[in-house]
Amino acid sequence: MHGTSPGVAGGTEELWNANQVAGVLGISATEVGRRLRRGEEPAPRYHAGEARNALWVPGVVRLYAAQRGQALAEHAGGVRRLPVPMWVDWPVLPEPLPRVVDQVVEVPRMWTQSPGDPHLFHVRIWRGHVDGAERIVCLLSVMENATMYATSAGNGEWVMESVVAAGLLTREEAYRTFVFALGVRNPNPLSGDDPQSLMYVSFLLPGSLPRLLDRWRKPRGELFAGSSVIPARLSHLARLVGEEVEIYPEGTHTPEVVARYAGGERPVVVGWDPMGLETHLKHNEVLRSWAAELAEAGQDRDAATVTDAGTTTANAVLLAHDYYGRVYGDEARDVVQRCVPQLDPAMVEELRRFAAESGGSTAGHWLRLHRATVLLAGREGLSGERHAALLAAAAENDEMLPGPVQTVSRDLGGWPLRLAAAEHPQLDEYVQTLAWYGPKTGHQEVARQLREALWDDERDAARVGYDPFGRLVLVTEDRDAVAVACPAEEATVYRLDQPHPGFRLLEDGRLDLLPLTQTGPVRRRLI
């Protein structure tokens, strides 16, 4: 039964008798009495020489048990659970615990997950003797691009199974190890909070669950019977191990970087250009030089295409430059020093000026030039660097255009595209079905959007008409091309490099536009 004693301000505090202390320490009440007579810890708050007359403060007992790893289980409501240390009460260590493990461990995918490569976890283990008792602390960290965290209830069991299987801890050592797991990163590194969330993983021991529940429980492993997580702070972990624990910056928590840091490299210096600033800058130089060459040769359309591709790569350079300045400008570099590319201020200004002088700003303009870029990249005889630069620009457009294109598609009822007779033999037959009038009142904006889908030398003489389905169509003077809002499935916005499928013949003899459909893998940028 619980004992009580007068407390501060007339209150009472909960106190334990010898039987309750014995239950936490995993020993008998008789052994508690022997320790009391020998003057050993944990010391009671009140006693009269005999264990049956002594009363202990529960927090003192738990702390004693946790520090010495003597308590394999704490009984509460019939459930046996490993003790949870009171981190704020732990004394400061005179020196850090030795770090005995600092390596990456493969963790098999769980039965609930789809087949695939194993998960990679960074396992750090500290162990040493404090006041004559062994202390073991383990930190589990997922690597970059992970799909499973050890911070979820149950996942910690699975990861610790692999830690034991790898020979980093024995089964018995795992039962008295203080296990922590790093979680998601703090999206606002300047907020003052920990850069990553931290959880203490509290395990249930085998045999803790009622037999009926244990029978129907799908086992994750044999080491633990279950787990729960308790929020913690990095300062708590630091107090237990006696040192600040390094946190790897975003994008650098990889096996290669871990091995370099564990090998003594301080800091680990890595080239850091995840947005490809240097590559885009090289492509931009190739494209702008090529565009000038084409313009001088009088190849205006190809020059416009290549200039537009250069504008895309210039914007990619500026986007990366601005992002790097915001995110990586003031980070701590004592663990990993991310070296980001630096641009001369004059170069930045020149690129901004070039990007601002692009020939158009509508979705029709970008779609027309994007398609032209893809066609130009497919020509025979292009040098490798020009081909690579065009493909890079097309890929960037695929990432940037979906939002604007979808917005315009809703307004116009389709994508504003330039369809050329060279690609669509039935184009002339389609043009013959047009009624030559318009644009109607209220369609002036539609006409403007469609006009941007044509080349500069085609716009002034373009003729306006409507097809039998009520679509506004602009036709070039030589009837070699039309601009029209083509119907499209929403998913096709992620495959902007594909050609228009053309026309279909209806039973009444009319030609209708085939809708653009998703013909390739969806490509999305995950941020």
NORNOR-V867980 format. One line per field, one symbol per residue. psi: psi as a letter, one per 20 degrees, with the letter a starting at -180 (. if undefined). burial: 1 if it has 9 or more other C-alpha atoms within 8 Angstrom, else 0. Layout:
BEGIN
psi->???
burial->???
END
This chain:
BEGIN
psi->qqqqqpaqkjaqqpqqahghghhgikrrhghggghghikrqpprgpqkhqhijqpqpghhggggghhikhoiqppokipoqqqpqnhiipqpqhqqqpoipnrpppoqqrhiqqqaqqqppoppppqrpokjqppppppppqrqkqjpqiiqphhhggghghgghijhqrghhhhkpopqpqcqqoinijiirqhqqpqpooqqqqjhqqhgghhipophaigqirrrqpprqhhgghhhijqppqppqpiimqhghghgghijporopqpomhjkghghgghgggghggghggghjjmgghghghgghhgghghhghggghgghghjhjqpkifpoooqqpqphhggghhggghijqirjrhgghgghghhggghhiqqjqqghgghgghggghghhhhhgghghghhhhijapoqopqhhhnhjghhghiiqpnraqrpijhhghgghhiirqgjighjqqprprijjpppppqhjkiqqpqopqqqhhiijmiiqrpibrqprhjiqpqpqqproirqpoqpp.
burial->00100000000101111111111111111011101110000001001001101111110111111111111111100011111000100100100010101111111010000000001111111111000011111111111101001111111111111111000010001111111111100100100001011111111111011000000000000011111110011101111111000000000111101111110000110000100111011011111101111110001001111111111111111101100100010000001111111000000100110110010000111111111111011000000001111111110111101100110110011111111110010111011011000010000101101111110001100111111000111111101111111111101111111000001000000011111101000000000
END
